[in-house]
């Protein structure tokens, strides 16, 4: 890093557990480099893994599927389902309830970007939707 420039490298190996129920590969964020308006982390999902239903208060999300495939349930009652495959980008507007679920039988890995310095900012968990989704989708 050049003195005073703020440019930094985040090397692989750091992890953290998010409110969504997963262990993330820490990337550039408020926690690692002091980011203020954007962050990017790696989300590996084993087969059968499902996030806790949630939304990001006033924060947009873009998720890029690095490898594998994964369903993403979304909507006020998680009534919509899309399937993201390797190379796909999924945009989730601010305040939209969602829960990715790896139903593929193989691991998948997302690269996740949020319009906030930390991906844990503004998370609102929706336990009633977890129960609803669990009743519809076997884990």
C-alpha positions in Angstrom: 0.0 0.0 0.0 1.3 3.4 -0.9 1.4 5.6 2.2 -1.8 7.7 2.4 -3.5 6.2 -0.7 -5.9 3.8 1.1 -5.3 1.1 -1.5 -5.3 -2.3 0.1 -5.3 -6.0 -0.7 -7.6 -8.5 1.0 -6.0 -11.9 0.8 -8.1 -15.1 1.1 -8.4 -17.0 4.3 -10.3 -14.6 6.6 -13.9 -15.7 7.3 -16.8 -14.6 9.4 -20.3 -15.8 10.2 -23.1 -13.6 9.0 -26.6 -13.1 10.4 -27.9 -14.9 7.3 -26.5 -18.2 8.7 -23.4 -18.7 6.5 -19.7 -18.5 6.9 -18.4 -16.0 4.4 -15.0 -15.4 2.9 -14.2 -11.9 4.0 -13.5 -9.5 1.2 -13.2 -5.7 0.9 -15.6 -4.2 3.5 -15.8 -1.8 6.3 -14.4 -4.4 8.6 -11.3 -5.3 6.5 -10.4 -2.1 4.6 -12.6 0.6 6.0 -15.0 0.7 2.9 -17.9 3.0 3.4 -20.4 2.6 0.4 -19.6 -0.8 -1.1 -18.4 -4.2 -0.1 -17.7 -7.6 -1.7 -17.5 -11.0 -0.1 -17.4 -14.6 -1.1 -20.3 -17.0 -0.1 -19.6 -20.7 -0.5 -22.8 -22.8 -0.1 -22.7 -26.5 0.4 -25.5 -28.7 -1.0 -28.7 -28.3 0.9 -27.7 -25.0 2.5 -30.4 -22.3 2.7 -30.0 -18.7 4.0 -32.2 -17.3 6.7 -34.9 -15.2 5.0 -34.0 -11.6 5.1 -33.8 -8.2 3.4 -31.3 -5.4 3.4 -32.8 -2.2 4.6 -32.1 0.5 1.9 -29.2 -1.6 0.5 -29.0 -3.1 -3.0 -27.3 -6.5 -3.7 -25.7 -8.0 -6.7 -24.6 -11.6 -6.5 -22.5 -13.3 -9.2 -22.5 -17.1 -9.4 -18.8 -18.1 -9.6 -19.6 -21.8 -9.9 -22.5 -24.1 -9.5 -26.1 -23.2 -9.4 -28.5 -22.0 -6.7 -32.2 -21.1 -6.3 -33.1 -17.7 -5.0 -36.5 -17.3 -3.4 -37.8 -13.7 -3.3 -40.8 -11.6 -2.8 -42.9 -10.6 0.2 -43.8 -14.2 0.9 -40.8 -15.7 -0.9 -43.3 -16.8 -3.6 -40.9 -16.3 -6.5 -38.0 -18.6 -7.4 -35.2 -18.1 -9.9 -32.3 -20.3 -10.7 -28.9 -18.8 -11.0 -26.2 -20.7 -12.8 -22.4 -20.2 -13.2 -21.8 -16.8 -14.8 -25.3 -15.4 -13.9 -25.6 -12.1 -12.0 -28.6 -11.6 -9.7 -29.7 -8.1 -8.7 -31.8 -7.8 -5.6 -33.3 -4.3 -5.0 -33.2 -2.8 -1.5 -35.9 -4.0 0.9 -36.8 -7.2 -1.1 -37.1 -10.3 1.0 -34.9 -13.2 -0.3 -33.3 -16.5 0.7 -30.8 -18.4 -1.5 -31.1 -22.1 -1.3 -28.7 -24.6 -2.8 -30.9 -27.3 -4.0 -28.5 -28.6 -6.7 -26.8 -31.4 -4.8 -23.3 -29.8 -5.4 -21.5 -26.9 -3.8 -21.9 -23.4 -5.3 -20.0 -20.2 -4.7 -21.3 -16.6 -4.9 -19.4 -13.3 -5.2 -21.7 -10.9 -3.3 -21.6 -7.1 -3.6 -23.7 -4.7 -1.4 -24.2 -0.9 -1.7 -22.9 -0.5 1.9 -19.5 -0.8 3.6 -20.6 -4.0 5.3 -22.8 -6.8 4.1 -24.1 -7.1 7.7 -25.5 -3.5 7.6 -29.3 -3.2 7.5 -30.1 -6.9 7.6 -33.6 -7.6 8.7 -34.3 -11.3 9.5 -37.7 -12.7 8.7 -38.2 -15.9 10.7 -41.9 -16.2 9.7 -40.7 -16.5 6.1 -38.1 -19.2 7.1 -41.0 -21.3 8.4 -43.0 -20.7 5.3 -40.1 -21.6 3.0 -39.2 -24.7 5.1 -42.8 -26.0 4.7 -42.5 -25.6 0.9 -38.9 -26.6 0.2 -37.2 -29.5 1.9 -33.7 -28.8 3.2 
